[in-house]
Amino acid sequence: MCKKEIAILAGGCFWCMVKPFDQWDGVESVISGYTGGHLPNPTYKDVCTGRTGHTEAVKITYDPSIISYEEILDIYWQIMDPTDAEGQFVDRGSSYRPEIFYTSLEQKEVAEASKTALDQRGRFDRPVVVPITAATEFYDAEDYHQDFYKKDPIHYERYSRGSGRHAFIEKHQD
């Protein structure tokens, strides 16, 4: 039996962060939630105030014998704007900030190397500014936020396109 690992990543609206990871072999679950803040057990309403310090994020449980942390990060860099520290696309503010939350020193090293390599490739006109921070408590979001792309695919698709995420991804694909 292989030990499962956890990756915690923030890249704007968590609705748009689930589907890209959910489709990969070795990914066991992708949970929407909140992390990086100071308020215990925050709600969506709390986090949206911008006063809790939390950001929307996903907690990915994966089998490293099938998909590596480096591969998880490669997916991450493809689905968000790593040059925007103030939010993502139409979603602005600290609760939508991008951030990598490492759960081990090995993850920290891999994340730093991955970020440096991405920056050096020159894929973007601006520098990669995503912070790499030690993971703190992760709080699952409310049930209605979980697997939103499955629960309301039309709304999800309309939001994902309308936010500018799709256009950005298409323009900056590796």
Wavefront OBJ file of the C-alpha trace (Angstrom):
o trace
v 0.000 0.000 0.000
v 1.428 3.362 -1.040
v 1.369 6.343 1.260
v -0.873 9.141 0.001
v 0.403 12.709 0.010
v -1.290 16.094 0.197
v -0.722 19.149 -2.000
v -2.387 22.445 -1.060
v -2.583 25.048 -3.800
v -4.343 28.381 -4.184
v -4.969 29.864 -7.612
v -8.037 32.043 -7.434
v -11.557 30.691 -7.326
v -11.447 27.136 -6.037
v -14.263 26.118 -8.399
v -11.782 26.441 -11.275
v -9.002 24.640 -9.437
v -10.783 21.305 -8.932
v -11.535 19.983 -12.427
v -7.979 20.262 -13.822
v -6.619 18.017 -11.053
v -9.624 15.726 -10.723
v -9.025 14.115 -14.109
v -5.487 12.768 -13.476
v -4.604 9.191 -12.579
v -3.206 9.062 -9.072
v -5.305 11.968 -7.799
v -7.578 10.499 -5.148
v -9.514 13.635 -4.174
v -9.611 17.389 -4.654
v -11.305 19.321 -1.863
v -12.184 23.026 -2.036
v -11.436 25.010 1.100
v -9.723 27.832 2.890
v -6.205 28.159 4.286
v -3.501 30.636 5.175
v -5.525 32.701 7.606
v -6.108 33.245 11.295
v -9.850 32.619 11.831
v -10.705 29.060 12.923
v -13.440 27.317 10.908
v -14.077 30.157 8.453
v -17.113 30.193 6.204
v -17.272 31.413 2.624
v -18.925 34.597 3.880
v -16.087 35.123 6.390
v -13.357 34.589 3.804
v -15.007 36.900 1.263
v -14.642 39.821 3.675
v -10.887 39.667 3.100
v -10.315 40.046 6.844
v -9.623 36.403 7.811
v -6.282 36.106 6.018
v -7.516 32.961 4.257
v -7.374 32.283 0.556
v -9.516 29.876 -1.430
v -7.461 26.750 -2.119
v -7.665 23.082 -3.000
v -6.332 20.152 -1.006
v -5.230 17.411 -3.386
v -4.745 13.899 -2.037
v -2.592 11.907 -4.452
v -0.544 8.754 -4.843
v 3.085 9.814 -5.491
v 3.846 6.451 -7.099
v 1.430 7.435 -9.902
v 1.667 11.237 -10.062
v 4.490 13.237 -8.519
v 4.343 16.550 -6.685
v 6.335 18.043 -9.544
v 3.651 16.904 -11.992
v 0.973 18.390 -9.717
v 2.850 21.703 -9.863
v 3.188 21.470 -13.660
v -0.624 21.271 -13.850
v -0.946 24.154 -11.385
v 1.255 26.469 -13.451
v -0.925 25.760 -16.512
v -4.262 26.747 -14.946
v -3.616 30.099 -13.264
v -1.729 33.370 -13.646
v 1.440 33.092 -11.543
v 2.339 36.730 -12.233
v -0.641 38.207 -10.366
v -0.316 38.267 -6.574
v -3.484 40.349 -6.085
v -6.020 37.704 -7.136
v -6.839 35.786 -10.262
v -8.630 37.147 -13.311
v -11.911 38.854 -12.268
v -11.554 37.624 -8.684
v -9.548 40.227 -6.794
v -8.263 40.461 -3.249
v -6.375 38.391 -0.739
v -8.975 35.620 -0.610
v -8.168 34.852 -4.270
v -4.388 35.207 -4.059
v -2.275 32.422 -5.541
v -0.026 30.521 -3.148
v 1.672 27.155 -2.789
v 1.388 25.689 0.707
v 4.026 23.012 1.235
v 3.506 20.148 3.668
v 7.147 19.001 3.836
v 10.626 20.387 3.232
v 10.842 18.194 0.138
v 7.703 19.860 -1.256
v 9.199 23.268 -0.482
v 12.366 22.445 -2.428
v 10.433 21.009 -5.377
v 8.098 24.033 -5.429
v 10.986 26.516 -5.337
v 12.791 24.697 -8.169
v 9.582 24.501 -10.200
v 8.848 28.210 -9.722
v 12.425 29.176 -10.689
v 12.302 26.975 -13.800
v 8.965 28.478 -14.850
v 10.293 32.002 -14.416
v 13.451 31.205 -16.392
v 11.478 29.760 -19.319
v 10.138 33.247 -20.018
v 6.592 32.056 -20.632
v 5.241 35.272 -19.100
v 6.057 38.949 -19.636
v 6.202 39.507 -15.883
v 7.968 37.601 -13.079
v 6.367 34.650 -11.288
v 5.277 35.974 -7.884
v 3.500 33.029 -6.233
v 4.593 32.705 -2.591
v 5.678 29.310 -1.287
v 4.568 29.024 2.322
v 4.384 26.354 5.010
v 0.914 24.809 5.120
v -1.379 25.814 7.932
v -4.789 24.448 8.890
v -6.965 23.670 5.858
v -10.723 24.066 6.301
v -13.072 22.331 3.882
v -15.464 24.708 2.139
v -19.191 24.236 2.386
v -20.708 21.251 0.554
v -22.229 23.375 -2.211
v -18.699 24.429 -3.259
v -17.383 20.852 -3.553
v -17.134 19.481 -7.122
v -18.985 22.519 -8.422
v -18.036 21.714 -12.018
v -20.040 18.480 -11.697
v -22.985 19.929 -9.790
v -23.619 22.873 -12.108
v -21.564 22.382 -15.292
v -23.261 25.182 -17.226
v -22.672 27.779 -14.511
v -19.125 26.489 -13.985
v -18.272 26.755 -17.688
v -19.861 30.202 -18.027
v -17.935 31.439 -14.968
v -14.627 29.900 -16.037
v -14.850 31.492 -19.481
v -16.329 34.792 -18.302
v -13.629 35.269 -15.675
v -10.905 35.397 -18.331
v -9.237 32.220 -17.076
v -9.805 30.215 -20.274
v -8.470 32.953 -22.552
v -5.381 33.442 -20.377
v -4.653 29.714 -20.293
v -5.003 29.382 -24.062
v -2.691 32.350 -24.655
v 0.026 31.120 -22.279
v 0.059 27.358 -22.780
v 3.486 25.742 -22.800
l 1 2 3 4 5 6 7 8 9 10 11 12 13 14 15 16 17 18 19 20 21 22 23 24 25 26 27 28 29 30 31 32 33 34 35 36 37 38 39 40 41 42 43 44 45 46 47 48 49 50 51 52 53 54 55 56 57 58 59 60 61 62 63 64 65 66 67 68 69 70 71 72 73 74 75 76 77 78 79 80 81 82 83 84 85 86 87 88 89 90 91 92 93 94 95 96 97 98 99 100 101 102 103 104 105 106 107 108 109 110 111 112 113 114 115 116 117 118 119 120 121 122 123 124 125 126 127 128 129 130 131 132 133 134 135 136 137 138 139 140 141 142 143 144 145 146 147 148 149 150 151 152 153 154 155 156 157 158 159 160 161 162 163 164 165 166 167 168 169 170 171 172 173 174
